[in-house]
Every structure is written in C-alpha cells, then in structure tokens.
C-alpha cells in the first residue's frame, strides 16, 4: 500500500522533473484530471452508481484538495517570511 501511495503521489510531480515549469504545469494538471476521471469511473462501477455524478464528485474533491494545498502553502509561506 505504501508503494502504491508513493507511485500515485509521484505522477503529478514527475513532469516537473523532465519539463520546463510552464509545460510541466499543463501536463501535470491534465494527467491528474485524467487519473481522477478514471478513479471516478472505477468508483461508479464498484458502487453501481451514476457514472457522471461520481466522476464529477471525484473531480470536485481533487480540485478542492488542490486549492486547500495552495491556500495552506500560501499561509505557511506568509507566516514564516513576514
């Protein structure tokens, strides 16, 4: 499980290793959204729920988590720099 978590966490980070920052942002975002769509489809099939609703829920949770990470990062940066 730990190895799977590390691999999943590496997916959005790896483009930043190989590409310039502007292109890495686009690739990372696109790959992450595609993986979240796949996760939503898998969740819908397992739970036998409406696929579109489950995909939208999964994408929304992913976007909310990303925004929370940005907000926390900004708050921590401001707390320690100034």
Phi, psi and omega in degrees: 000319180298317179297318178297320178296317179296318180295317180295322180290333182285334185306309180286346182271327186303323177302331180287342177283322189255341186239159171297153187308311182300317179289323180297323178298315181294312181297315180299315179297316181294315180296318179297315178297319178296319178293324177293325175297315177300319177297317179297319178296316178298317177299318181296318180293316181296315183275354183054051179246172177299126186296312184298316180296318181292321178296316179297319177299315181296315178299318181298318179295318178297316179293319178297320178295320178296315179296320177298320178298319178295314181298315179297318178299317179295316180296317179296317179300315180292325181292328184258352181247356181186000000 
